Amino acid sequence: MSALAFLTELSRQGVEIWVDGDQLHCRAPKGVMTAALRSKLAEYKAELLILLSQRQDTALNWATWAITAISRWKLLTWIWPVPCLS
């Protein structure tokens, strides 16, 4: 099983996983986090850290781009007002 497939399986079980620096954190519904699941998390930890960090970076880049685009649009509409269409 790949790290992505394991992450998908965790998500189906309601397990939330996130990265904070070099730490992997998780939250699971009661009874879901078994010893076997913890063992698999340990096995895939390095891959999950990389995978989730990449997703976090992509989301951050997208948010930064969106904020920049909106700011530029506001500046342009202030310089060149867009007429209201009725």
C-alpha positions in Angstrom: 0.0 0.0 0.0 1.3 3.5 -0.8 1.3 6.4 1.6 -1.4 8.1 -0.4 -3.6 4.9 -0.3 -3.0 4.7 3.4 -3.9 8.4 3.9 -7.1 7.8 1.9 -8.0 4.8 4.1 -7.4 6.8 7.2 -9.7 9.5 5.9 -12.4 7.0 5.2 -12.2 5.9 8.8 -12.6 9.5 10.0 -8.9 9.9 11.0 -7.6 13.5 10.6 -3.8 13.8 10.0 -1.8 17.0 9.9 1.8 18.2 10.0 3.2 20.8 12.4 6.9 21.3 11.5 8.4 17.8 11.6 5.7 16.4 13.8 2.8 14.2 12.5 -0.5 14.7 14.5 -3.7 12.8 14.3 -7.2 12.8 15.7 -9.4 9.7 15.3 -12.9 8.7 16.4 -13.0 6.6 19.6 -12.0 3.0 18.9 -10.5 3.6 15.5 -6.8 4.1 16.6 -5.8 0.5 17.2 -2.3 -0.8 17.8 -2.1 -2.1 14.2 -3.1 1.4 12.9 -0.5 3.1 15.1 2.1 0.6 13.8 1.2 1.5 10.2 1.4 5.2 11.0 4.9 4.7 12.4 5.8 2.7 9.3 4.5 5.5 6.9 5.5 8.5 9.0 8.3 9.7 6.8 6.3 9.4 3.6 3.2 11.0 5.2 5.3 14.0 6.5 6.5 14.6 3.0 3.1 14.1 1.3 1.2 16.3 3.8 3.9 19.0 3.8 3.7 19.2 0.0 -0.1 19.6 0.2 0.3 22.2 2.8 2.8 24.2 0.7 0.4 23.9 -2.3 -2.5 25.2 -0.3 -0.4 28.0 1.0 0.8 28.9 -2.4 -2.7 29.0 -3.8 -3.9 31.2 -0.9 -1.1 33.6 -1.4 -1.8 33.8 -5.1 -5.5 34.4 -4.5 -4.8 37.2 -2.0 -2.4 38.8 -4.4 -4.8 38.5 -7.3 -7.6 40.1 -5.3 -5.4 42.9 -4.1 -4.3 43.6 -7.6 -7.8 43.6 -8.8 -8.9 46.1 -6.1 -5.9 48.3 -7.1 -6.8 48.2 -10.8 -10.5 49.0 -10.1 -9.4 51.9 -8.0 -7.2 53.2 -10.8 -9.6 52.3 -13.7 -13.1 52.2 -12.3 -15.2 49.5 -13.8 -18.6 50.9 -14.8 -21.6 49.2 -13.2 -23.7 47.2 -15.7 -27.4 47.6 -15.1 
